[in-house]
Amino acid sequence: MTDQTARIALISAFEPEIEILRGRIQDAQVVRHSKTDFVLGNLAEHPVVVFSSGVSMVNAAMTTQLAVDHFNIKGIVVSGVAGGADPELSIGDIAVPVQWGQYMEMAFAREADSGYELPPFLSSDFASFGMMHTINLGVFEELAGHGTSRFWFPADADFLAAAEAAAGKLTLSTVAPDGQHLAHAPQIYVGGGGVSGTAFVDNAKFREWAHTTFHARVMDMETAAIAQVADVHDIPFLAFRALSDLAGAESGSNQFEIFMSLAGGNLADMVEAFLKELD
């Protein structure tokens, strides 16, 4: 282990998301492992390690496990942008789901006279999207003969309580450093589910299916994988996801790039306010 200090891991998917947060770290020093830079330091009087997970489920699981191997991780906090699934949420809002699942662990069923049919050795607890059936794999794959499959991985109750306390005191900005601004005041929503998968979603019908089927507020490409690593190691976990787009439900083109800088600043404020509320 590189460092014995008990630290909270602060994880974002890629550079634009993490740049503002990393700039707030006090007494920062960089440690490099397996082509990944880990920034050690303090934020809101908490020892932290800040790093980029990389985009995608595989990268997220790999870099999170790398951090657990080399540092004394006492908590994991994810912050970054995501596509909005809940029609009640708007671009710029921050969602704090109470649980996360990998909704693109799937079986693509064959077409039959009665519709799409799964093979007899597979089942799904959820409504399908055409031929696409979400299946539960979780930490262990039941088909391998050990463990019990499941879909949801919960956020830590104490972390959620701290997030709720922080949300009650924090006012999110409407203006980005580049002058882009929202016509509404973004809000923080604690509750609901989040889902992660291997596809960037820009499809209104798929978004509606994800919200209806999983009660999902947000959709991304990393968080559920990080939640699964945290669960294996019994490490408290929480994720903050700011809506950069509506996953295909916008009236025009996808707005992912437009509100990145605004989301980055608000997420950094949210993480810092959350840390101040931790016991």
N, C-alpha and C positions, 0 to 999 in steps of 0.2 A: 504494500500500500504506500502510495507516494506521500500522503498527508494524513495524519491521525486526527486532526481537528474535525469535530462533528459539524457538518455543513449542510445547508439546504441547497439542493441542485436547482438552478433556474435555467430552464431549457426553452429555446425557441428553434424553429425549423431552419431558418436561413438568415443570412446577413442583415437584410433590411429590418427584420423583426427584432434582432438582438442588439443592434448598434446603439440605440439610445439607452437601453438598460445597462449595457456593458460600460457606457460612459459614466454612469453614476456610481460604479464600484469604487470604494475607498481602499487604499493600500493594495492596489491590484498587482498581481504577478501572474505570468502566463506559464503554464506547464503543458507540454505537448506529449500526447500518447497516440500512437497509431494514426498519425496524420490529422489528429483532432486537437485543437487548442482549447484548454480549460483555463478560465480566468478565476483565480482565487482572490478573495478579498472580503470586504464587509459591506453590507447594505442594510440600512435601518438598524444598525447595531447587531446584526446577525451575520455570522460567518457563512459565506456562500461560495459556490462554485458555479460559474456561468459558462454555458457552451451551446453550440449549435448542434441540433440533432441531425441535421440534414433532412431534406424532403424525402418522404416515403416511409412506409411502415418498417421496411427492412433497416434503413439507416437509423430510424428512431430507436428501434429495439437494440441495435448494435451499439450505438453511442451511449445510450443510457446504461447498458450493462458494462460498458467500458468505464464509465464514471463510478459505478458501484464497485468494480474491481479495484480501482486505484484510489478512491477517496472514501472517507467515512461519511456516508450520506444518511442524514437523519430525516430528510423530507425531500419530496420532488414536486416542483411547481412548474407547470408548462404555461407559457404565454405566447400568443401569436394570433395571426389572422385565420379566419375560416369562412366558409360559405354559410349563409343563413338558411336554415330549413324551416323554422317556425315563422309563419306569415305575420305574427304579432311583433316580430323583431325587425329593426331597420338597420341599414348600413351605419356603422359606427358604434352600435350597441355592443356591450360586452356580456357574453354568456358565461355562466359558471355552472356547468352541469353537475348533477349529483352522481352520475354514473356514465361509463363509456363502454361501447361495444364495437367489435369489428364486423361491420355489416356486409363487407365484401368477401368474407369467408363463405364461398358459395359453391353450389352445384348447379350446373347448367343442364336442365332436364331435357329429355328427348320429347319430341312432339308426338302426341297420340290423338286418337279420335276425340277423346274427352278433354283434351288440353295438354299441358306439359306434365309429365309424370316422372317423379324421382324413382331411382332404383330402390328395391325393397330394403336394402341395408342402410338407407339414408332417410332422414326426416327433418322437418323444419318446424319451428315454433311460430313462424311469421308468415304473413301474406307474401306471395312471390311478386316479382316484377317481370311479368312474362315468363320466360324460361328460367329466370334467375331466382334461385332459392337460397336464402341465407341459412347456413347451418352452424350449430354450436360446436366450436373446437376448444376455445379457451386455453387454459394452461396445459391440459392433457387431452389427447385425442382418444375418445372412447373406443374407436375402432381398433386402436393399438392394444387394447386389453388392459389398460391401467388408467386410473384416475377417472374423474367425471367431467364431462364437457359442460361448459356454460357460456353465456353470452356477455353478461354485464360484469364490469369491474368498477367498484364504488370509489368515490372520492372520500377522503378522510373526514370524519364528522367534526373534529376540532378545527381542521383547516376550513371547512365550510362555514363554521361559526365565525371564524376570524374574517372570512371573506364577506359575510353578511354585515358584520360590524363596520368593515372598511367601506362597503358600498353605501352605507347610511351616512358617511361623512364626506365622500368624495364627489366632486363635480367634474365630469368629463369635459374636455375641451371640444369646441366645434370648429376650430380653425387650425389647419395644419401649417407647419413652418413654410411651405411653399405657397401659401395663400389660399389653397383649396379649403372650402368650408362646407359644412352641412347646413341644411335649412332647418334642421330640428336639433334639439339637445339630446345627445346619445345617453342611454340609460344602462344600468347594470342589472342583470337578471340572474338570480341564484335559483337553480332548480332545473328540472327536466333532464333530458338525456343528451349525450353527444355520440356521434358515430364516426368511425374512421375507416378508410379504405384506400385502395390503390389507384383510384381514378380522381382526377380533377373534375368536379361536376359542374356543368353549365347547361342543365336541362331541367326545365320547369316541371315536367311530369315526374321525373325521377326524384326531384326535390320533394314534391308533394307525397310521393310514396314513402320516402324516408321519414318525413315528419309524421305521417299517419301511422306507419307501421311501428316505428320505434319511439314515438313521442320525442323525436330529436329536435333540438333547437339549433344545433350547428353540425356541420359536416367538414371533416378535414382529412389529412393523409398521414397523421402521426400519433395523435394522442392516445388512442386505445392501445397501441403497441407499448407506449411508455407506461400506461396504467397497468398493463399485464406484467411488465418487468417489476414495477413497484410492488405488485401483489405477491409475486413469487418471493420477494425478499422481505415482506411485511414492512415496507417503508410507506409512511403516509404520503398521499398523493392528492393533487388538485390541479385543475387546468382553467386558465382564463383565455377565452377566445373572442376576439373582436371581429365583428362582421365587416369584411372588406367587400363582399358582394353577396348577392342573393341566389347564388347557385343556378342561375338561368331564369330567375323570375323577374329580372329587371325589364322595364319596357324597352330599353335600348340594348346596347352591347354590354358585355360583362365589365364591371367597374373595379376589378381586383386591384389594378395598379394605382388607381386614382387616390384611394384613401389609405395607402400603406403608411405614409409618414404620420398621418393623424392617428391611426391605430397604434403605431409604435409608441408615441408619446403617452397616449391614454393608458396603454397596457403597462408601461413603465411606472406610471403614477399608481395604477391599481396594484401592482406587485409590491411597490414600496409601502403603500397604505396597508396592505394585507400583512406584511411582515411586522409593521408597527403594532398590529392588533394581536399578534401571537403571544401566548404566555411565555 
